[in-house]
Amino acid sequence: MNNILITSAGQRVTLVEIFKNTLKELRLDGKVYTTDMNPRLSPAGYVSEKCFKVCRCTAPEYIDTLLEICEKNGIRIVIPTIDTELMVLARNKRRFKEAGIDVIVSDEAFIKACRDKRNTMELFDKMNIAYPKPIDKFHPVFPLFAKPYDGSLSTNLHVIRSQEEMTEEIMNDPKLLFMQYVDPKVYKEFTVDLYYGKDYRLKCIVPRERIKIRAGEINKGITRKNAIVPYLYERMATIPGAIGTMCIQLFYREADGEVLGIEINPRFGGGYPLTYYAKANYAEYIIREYLLGETIAYSEDWIDKTLMLRYDKDVIVYEK
């Protein structure tokens, strides 16, 4: 069997459907399973073959539980989806590999560089990618921006425009990084979906402009085949330890092509479905590499100006 497990499925209904459809299109005998801490309340769990209840990924028994699920259900590929599980899965990737299971996650060192924004700045320096200038909170220049060094889901973010807004709570928060404010009237915000093969080489780059954001994820967006593509390819063509799908968030100034890197998330982004609809099927790349043993070539064969407008859809369950 060529079964796939998507962890922390939550609301990732479309991602589950993408993998299901791709298996069918490739005429492979396989099913897509999911895990969640609360399968009853996981919409994605209902569209998968089965959703397994698991503990928090930080719990000591998490890896043993996940490995047991994989072995009992013929899982050959594990797809992580949330930041907090990346490091624990990276550290245990070899255990799964010994059982014939590929966890599509980057190596520990790369995960560490991405999870801590302070390390990400060093990574950007090595890649020659500019980023918003750090600001000394004791000698601030306004306006400025503050965010947690290990944050996600766009939480605990602050735009500070004056000394009066620099509250004691913000000043004393040990997790906050202070940096140059980037004016959205001048720069456009992008998330760029990247795919890295087993050889740590970049295979595809799809920039998607974030027109409107809701709860930290893209609500309205459009793919742009612009100067970001060659810019990132020149700087990120090979990254030791980088595996599978990831997304880099950045600001782009069209007037002169300036790029400011914000963060790298080494997993499927919440807005990845837009990239899929633009005909860059990273699920197919994964399946071809890890199930069929094929080599993936670099490609820019995806559709420019693909517009995605999201809306809420219901999953109805008649409980017995």
Summary of the structure (lengths in Angstrom):
residues: 320
radius of gyration: 19.9
end to end distance: 31.1
largest distance: 61.8
contacts: 1013
relative contact order: 0.14
helix: 30%
strand: 27%
